[in-house]
Amino acid sequence: MASHMTPEDFRAYGHQLVDWVADYWRRLAEQPATLPVQPPVKPGQVAGQLPSKPPAHGEPIEAVLADLDQIITPATTHWQHPGFFGYFPANTSGPSVLGDLISSGLGTQGMLWSTGPAATELETVMLDWLVDLLGLPARFHSHGPGGGVIQDSASSAALVATLAALHRASDGAWRTAGVDRRYTVYTSTEGHSSIEKAVRIAGLGESALRLVEVDPQTLAMRPDALRDQLAADRAAGATPALVVATIGTTSTTAIDPLPQIGEICTQEQVWLHVDAAYAGSAAVCPELRWTHAGVAHADSYCFDPHKWLLTGFDCDAFWVADRAELVAALTVLPEYLRNAATSTGAVIDYRDWQVPLGRRFRALKLWFVLRWYGAEGLRAHIRHGVALAARFADLVRADDRFELVTDHPFALVCFRLRGGDDASNERLLTRLNAAGEVFLTHTRVNGRYTLRLAVGSPHTTEETIDALWRDLRRLAELA
């Protein structure tokens, strides 16, 4: 039987792996051309290089590292690459990785305060720090009736918000009777797909989801259309339960008009959840907090530090204005979880704030990041991304072969060939990505194929943007 790894072995191999990651990051920053952003592999290629069965006996770590270099890394999409402009960024950083290392080493299972006092209280404080850092409403602070928790993703936050909203809309009957009437949920036609999934998982069915029309220019939810839909559903006997507004939609980073939407939700007594998964990070910069006007109306709010705030996946910050409603909706307390601390009511048990029971010590990586960078360091990172996106947008605007499709309040730029059809824009994107130096994704804006450039990697520079632009201009001749 293979022996357990000793502390001395762990120390030696740990140094090797830290060196491996450091060398990888250095290569991304200094020699990005040696690593194609997207690997030129075919489906099944990695699996075909792996044994069909696990080893009967333990293998030396050197053998694992060799396969890491020869099989895994060449088939990896490099999300930290300076030329990664697809989807939204998924930044990590040295402090985040080191915090995750400590979390893994501790192996804390923080489902209850009693199973992880430090894990629970550090998380509470970190979410309070973020309230102040982003300028969020004071009622999200744990010192009041609200509070925050780290979810794995904005998708889980949307599901938890849906369940809490159903609990409120049913006056608590949802816990015992389940879905006892026809409930409806609202988001814009630009809302994230996780909202549809949350509606399905909650047992409401796709027919309960209302996709509210957007302004064709701003692509933001139309408050008048929301009000009309709410009235129509009530007249038809439905019970509106939840409205999800977005700050920074996935396709274009459109911003729903929260002041008007919030007033409607208050008047209609409907839970308002604000999804700022990507764009919430921008609020660390005071000059970008205009994007959060009206967020004081929100019953819940989330954003992903793992997108644009240098904290490795998974880390979604989720707040509620009234934590008692959330806990009442989700709490289950079997005998084997009862303990003296919980019975006092003086502690937070985060198992009651999420779908799973167990939870990792995610707050450590957030703590490392916030302490290493500080507020000013994080602001500098966000401003750098915004400035690079503005640089690219200026280049597009100055070339009559291209056009900007939407505004770019953050670090996403949507553009296309001016006068080009969908096929020509798709060919342009395919050829651009095929070279391996950059990776962009696409969306459709008002039905038209549109290219998306999302800046986020700390390794991206003005030179990266300028080189991309030269390639685009050259390939535009072929599209």
C-alpha positions in Angstrom: 0.0 0.0 0.0 1.3 3.4 -0.9 2.3 5.5 2.1 0.8 8.8 2.9 2.7 11.9 1.8 4.8 13.0 4.7 5.1 16.7 5.6 8.7 16.7 4.3 7.5 15.2 1.0 4.7 17.7 0.8 7.2 20.5 1.4 9.5 19.4 -1.4 6.8 18.7 -4.0 4.9 21.8 -3.0 7.9 23.9 -3.8 8.1 22.2 -7.2 4.5 22.9 -7.9 4.7 26.5 -6.8 7.6 26.9 -9.1 5.6 25.3 -11.9 2.7 27.8 -11.5 5.2 30.7 -11.3 7.0 29.6 -14.5 3.6 29.2 -16.2 2.5 32.7 -15.3 5.9 34.1 -16.4 5.5 32.3 -19.7 2.0 33.8 -20.2 3.3 37.3 -19.5 6.6 37.1 -21.3 6.2 34.5 -24.0 2.4 34.3 -24.7 2.9 33.3 -28.3 4.3 29.9 -27.1 0.9 29.0 -25.6 -2.1 29.1 -27.9 -5.0 30.6 -26.0 -7.2 27.7 -27.2 -5.5 24.4 -27.7 -5.5 22.8 -31.1 -7.0 19.5 -29.9 -9.9 17.4 -31.0 -12.6 15.8 -28.8 -11.3 12.7 -27.1 -7.7 13.5 -27.6 -6.9 14.0 -23.9 -8.9 10.9 -22.9 -7.1 8.9 -25.5 -3.8 9.6 -23.8 -4.9 8.5 -20.4 -5.0 4.9 -19.1 -8.5 3.3 -19.1 -8.1 2.2 -15.5 -6.5 3.8 -12.4 -3.1 2.5 -11.4 -2.9 -0.5 -9.1 0.0 0.9 -7.2 1.0 4.5 -6.4 3.2 6.4 -8.8 5.9 8.9 -8.1 4.9 12.6 -8.3 7.5 13.0 -11.1 5.3 10.8 -13.3 2.2 12.9 -12.6 4.1 16.1 -13.4 5.4 14.7 -16.6 1.8 14.0 -17.7 0.8 17.5 -16.6 3.3 18.9 -19.0 2.8 16.5 -21.9 -1.0 15.9 -21.7 -2.8 18.4 -19.6 -1.2 21.8 -20.3 -1.1 21.4 -24.1 -4.9 20.7 -24.0 -5.8 23.6 -21.7 -7.6 26.8 -22.6 -5.5 29.5 -21.0 -7.9 31.7 -19.2 -5.1 33.8 -17.7 -3.5 34.5 -21.1 -3.1 38.1 -22.0 -5.0 37.3 -25.3 -8.0 35.8 -23.6 -10.9 38.1 -24.4 -13.7 35.5 -24.5 -16.9 35.3 -22.3 -16.0 37.3 -19.2 -12.6 37.0 -17.4 -12.0 34.4 -14.8 -9.1 36.1 -13.1 -6.9 34.6 -10.4 -3.8 35.9 -8.7 -0.9 34.9 -6.5 -2.7 35.9 -3.2 -5.8 34.0 -4.3 -3.9 30.8 -5.1 -2.0 31.0 -1.8 -5.2 31.5 0.1 -6.8 28.5 -1.7 -3.7 26.5 -0.7 -4.2 27.2 2.9 -7.9 26.4 2.6 -7.1 23.1 1.0 -4.5 22.3 3.7 -6.8 23.1 6.5 -9.6 21.1 4.9 -12.2 22.9 7.0 -15.8 21.9 6.5 -17.6 25.1 7.5 -21.2 24.1 7.3 -21.8 25.3 10.9 -20.2 28.0 13.1 -19.2 25.2 15.4 -17.4 23.2 12.6 -15.5 26.3 11.6 -15.7 29.4 13.8 -12.9 31.2 11.9 -14.3 30.2 8.5 -17.7 31.6 9.4 -16.6 34.8 11.0 -13.9 35.6 8.5 -16.5 35.2 5.7 -19.0 37.5 7.5 -16.3 40.1 7.9 -15.1 39.8 4.3 -18.7 40.3 3.0 -19.0 43.3 5.2 -15.7 44.7 3.8 -17.1 44.3 0.3 -20.3 46.2 1.2 -18.1 49.1 2.1 -15.6 48.6 -0.8 -18.4 48.6 -3.4 -20.6 51.3 -1.7 -23.5 48.9 -1.4 -26.6 49.6 0.8 -25.9 49.5 4.5 -28.7 47.1 5.0 -26.6 44.4 3.4 -24.2 44.7 6.3 -24.2 41.9 8.9 -24.6 44.5 11.7 -28.2 45.0 10.6 -30.9 42.6 9.5 -29.1 41.6 6.3 -25.8 40.0 5.6 -23.7 38.3 3.0 -22.4 34.8 2.1 -20.1 33.3 -0.5 -21.9 31.1 -3.0 -20.1 29.1 -5.7 -21.5 31.2 -8.6 -24.1 33.7 -9.6 -26.1 30.8 -10.8 -26.4 29.5 -7.3 -27.2 33.0 -6.0 -30.1 33.2 -8.5 -31.5 29.9 -7.3 -31.2 30.8 -3.7 -32.9 34.2 -4.4 -35.7 32.4 -6.2 -36.3 30.1 -3.3 -36.3 32.9 -0.8 -38.7 34.9 -3.0 -41.1 31.9 -3.3 -41.0 31.6 0.5 -42.0 35.3 0.9 -44.6 35.2 -1.9 -46.3 32.2 -0.2 -46.2 33.7 3.3 -44.1 30.8 4.3 -46.4 28.1 2.9 -43.8 27.1 0.2 -41.8 25.3 2.8 -44.6 22.9 3.7 -46.9 22.9 0.7 -44.4 23.4 -2.1 -45.6 25.2 -5.2 -49.2 25.6 -4.3 -50.2 28.2 -7.0 -48.9 29.7 -10.2 -45.9 31.8 -9.5 -44.1 34.0 -12.1 -40.5 35.2 -12.4 -39.3 38.1 -14.5 -36.1 39.1 -16.2 -35.2 40.9 -19.4 -34.7 39.1 -22.7 -31.0 39.8 -22.0 -31.0 38.1 -18.6 -28.7 35.3 -17.8 -29.6 31.7 -18.6 -29.1 30.8 -14.9 -32.5 32.5 -14.2 -34.3 30.0 -16.4 -32.4 27.2 -14.8 -33.4 28.4 -11.3 -37.0 28.6 -12.3 -36.8 25.0 -13.5 -35.0 23.7 -10.4 -37.5 25.4 -8.2 -40.3 23.4 -9.8 -42.0 26.4 -11.5 -41.4 25.2 -15.0 -40.2 27.3 -18.0 -43.8 28.7 -18.5 -43.4 30.7 -15.3 -40.5 32.7 -16.7 -41.4 36.1 -18.2 -38.8 37.6 -20.5 -39.4 41.4 -20.4 -38.8 43.4 -23.5 -35.7 45.7 -23.6 -35.0 49.1 -25.2 -33.6 48.3 -28.7 -30.9 50.9 -28.2 -29.7 50.3 -24.7 -30.7 46.7 -24.4 -31.9 47.4 -20.9 -35.2 46.2 -19.4 -38.1 48.5 -20.1 -39.9 49.4 -16.8 -43.2 50.0 -18.6 -43.1 46.5 -20.1 -42.3 45.0 -16.7 -45.3 46.9 -15.1 -47.6 45.7 -17.9 -46.5 42.1 -17.6 -47.0 42.1 -13.8 -50.5 43.5 -14.2 -51.4 41.0 -16.9 -50.2 38.1 -14.8 -52.0 39.2 -11.7 -55.2 39.6 -13.8 -54.7 36.0 -15.0 -54.5 34.7 -11.4 -50.7 34.3 -11.1 -48.6 35.5 -8.2 -45.5 37.4 -9.2 -42.6 36.3 -7.0 -39.3 37.5 -8.3 -37.8 40.2 -10.6 -34.2 39.8 -11.6 -32.5 42.9 -12.9 -29.0 42.9 -14.3 -26.1 45.3 -14.0 -23.9 44.3 -16.9 -25.7 41.7 -19.0 -23.7 38.8 -20.4 -24.1 39.7 -24.1 -23.4 43.5 -23.9 -23.1 44.7 -20.3 -26.4 46.5 -20.5 -27.6 48.1 -17.3 -31.2 47.7 -16.3 -32.8 50.9 -14.9 -32.9 49.9 -11.2 -34.4 53.1 -9.8 -37.6 52.5 -11.8 -37.6 48.7 -11.6 -37.0 49.0 -7.8 -40.0 51.3 -7.4 -42.2 48.9 -9.3 -41.1 46.0 -7.2 -41.7 47.9 -4.0 -45.2 48.9 -5.1 -46.0 45.3 -6.3 -44.3 43.7 -3.2 -42.2 41.5 -5.4 -38.7 40.3 -4.5 -36.0 42.2 -6.5 -32.7 40.3 -7.1 -29.9 42.2 -8.8 -27.4 40.2 -10.8 -24.1 42.1 -11.2 -22.0 38.9 -11.6 -19.4 40.6 -13.9 -20.0 44.3 -13.4 -20.2 44.4 -9.7 -16.4 44.5 -9.4 -16.5 47.9 -11.2 -18.2 49.4 -8.2 -14.8 49.4 -6.3 -14.1 52.5 -8.4 -16.2 55.5 -7.1 -16.4 56.9 -10.7 -18.2 53.7 -11.9 -20.8 53.5 -9.1 -23.3 55.3 -11.2 -23.9 51.9 -12.8 -25.4 50.8 -9.4 -27.9 53.6 -9.0 -31.1 52.2 -7.5 -29.5 49.1 -5.9 -30.9 50.2 -2.5 -34.2 48.7 -3.7 -32.7 45.2 -3.9 -33.8 42.4 -1.7 -30.7 40.5 -2.8 -27.6 41.3 -4.8 -24.6 39.3 -6.1 -21.4 39.7 -8.0 -18.5 37.4 -8.8 -15.0 38.3 -7.4 -13.9 35.3 -9.5 -14.6 37.2 -12.7 -12.9 40.6 -12.5 -11.6 41.0 -8.9 -8.5 38.7 -9.0 -10.0 35.9 -6.9 -9.9 32.4 -8.3 -13.1 30.5 -9.1 -15.3 29.8 -7.3 -16.4 32.9 -5.3 -19.7 34.7 -5.7 -20.6 37.3 -3.1 -24.3 37.3 -2.3 -26.2 39.5 0.0 -29.8 39.7 1.3 -31.5 42.7 3.0 -33.2 40.4 5.5 -31.3 37.2 6.3 -34.2 35.9 8.4 -36.2 35.3 5.3 -33.4 33.4 3.6 -32.8 31.3 6.7 -36.5 30.6 7.1 -36.7 29.4 3.5 -33.7 27.1 3.6 -33.0 25.9 7.1 -33.2 22.2 8.0 -31.9 21.1 11.4 -31.6 17.3 11.9 -30.6 16.1 15.4 -27.0 15.3 14.3 -26.3 18.9 13.5 -27.7 20.4 16.8 -25.1 22.0 18.9 -24.8 24.5 21.8 -23.6 27.4 19.6 -26.5 27.1 17.1 -29.1 26.9 19.9 -28.0 30.3 21.3 -29.1 32.0 18.1 -25.9 34.1 18.4 -24.0 32.6 15.5 -24.4 32.3 11.7 -24.6 28.8 10.3 -24.0 29.3 6.6 -25.5 25.9 5.7 -28.8 27.8 6.0 -27.8 30.3 3.3 -27.2 27.9 0.4 -28.4 24.7 -1.2 -25.6 22.3 -0.2 -24.9 21.4 3.4 -21.1 21.4 3.2 -18.9 24.4 2.3 -15.2 25.1 1.7 -13.2 27.9 3.5 -13.6 30.2 0.4 -13.2 33.4 2.5 -9.5 32.8 2.9 -8.6 33.5 -0.7 -10.8 36.6 -0.7 -9.0 37.7 2.5 -5.6 37.2 1.0 -6.6 39.2 -2.1 -8.2 42.1 -0.2 -5.2 42.4 2.1 -2.5 42.0 -0.7 -4.0 44.5 -3.1 -6.0 46.8 -0.8 -8.8 49.0 -2.2 -6.4 51.1 -4.3 -4.7 48.1 -5.9 -8.1 46.6 -6.9 -9.2 49.9 -8.3 -6.0 50.1 -10.4 -6.8 46.7 -11.8 -10.4 47.6 -12.8 -9.3 51.0 -14.3 -6.6 49.2 -16.3 -9.1 46.9 -17.9 -11.6 49.8 -18.6 -8.8 51.9 -20.1 -7.7 49.0 -22.4 -11.2 48.4 -23.6 -11.6 52.1 -24.3 -8.4 52.0 -26.3 -9.7 49.2 -28.4 -13.1 51.0 -28.8 -11.3 54.1 -30.1 -9.5 52.0 -32.7 -12.8 50.5 -33.9 -14.5 53.9 -33.9 -11.7 55.4 -36.1 -11.9 52.7 -38.8 -14.8 52.9 -41.2 -14.6 49.2 -41.8 -15.8 48.4 -38.3 -18.6 49.6 -36.0 -19.3 49.6 -32.3 -22.6 47.9 -31.6 -23.3 49.0 -28.1 -22.0 51.3 -25.4 -19.1 49.9 -23.3 -19.4 51.2 -19.7 -17.0 48.5 -18.4 -14.3 46.5 -20.1 -16.4 44.7 -22.8 -16.5 46.0 -26.3 -19.1 44.7 -28.8 -18.2 45.3 -32.5 -18.6 44.0 -36.0 -17.7 44.6 -39.6 -19.7 47.6 -40.8 -22.1 46.5 -43.4 -20.9 42.9 -43.2 -23.4 40.0 -42.9 -23.4 37.4 -40.2 -21.3 35.0 -42.3 -18.5 37.5 -42.9 -18.3 38.4 -39.2 -18.3 34.8 -38.2 -15.4 34.1 -40.7 -13.5 37.0 -39.2 -13.9 35.6 -35.6 -13.0 32.1 -36.7 -9.8 33.2 -38.5 -8.8 35.5 -35.6 -9.1 32.7 -33.1 -7.5 30.1 -35.3 -4.1 31.8 -35.0 -4.1 31.0 -31.3 -2.7 34.4 -30.1 -6.1 35.7 -28.9 -9.5 34.3 -28.2 -12.8 36.2 -28.6 -16.4 35.0 -28.4 -19.6 36.3 -30.0 -23.2 37.1 -29.3 -26.2 38.4 -31.2 -27.4 42.0 -30.8 -30.8 42.8 -32.2 -30.4 39.5 -34.2 -27.0 40.4 -35.7 -23.8 38.3 -35.2 -21.5 40.4 -33.0 -18.0 40.0 -31.8 -17.2 40.5 -28.1 -13.9 41.6 -26.6 -13.8 41.3 -22.8 -10.6 42.6 -21.2 -9.6 41.2 -17.8 -6.3 39.4 -17.6 -3.7 41.2 -15.5 -1.2 40.2 -18.2 -3.0 42.2 -21.0 -1.2 45.3 -22.1 -1.6 48.1 -24.6 0.7 46.1 -26.9 -1.7 43.1 -26.7 -4.6 45.4 -27.8 -2.6 46.9 -30.6 -1.4 43.6 -31.9 -4.9 42.3 -31.9 -6.1 45.3 -33.8 -3.4 44.8 -36.4 -4.6 41.3 -36.9 -8.2 42.4 -37.1 -7.5 44.9 -39.8 -5.6 42.4 -41.8 -8.2 39.7 -41.5 -11.0 42.2 -42.3 -9.7 42.2 -45.9 -10.3 38.4 -46.1 -13.7 38.3 -44.4 
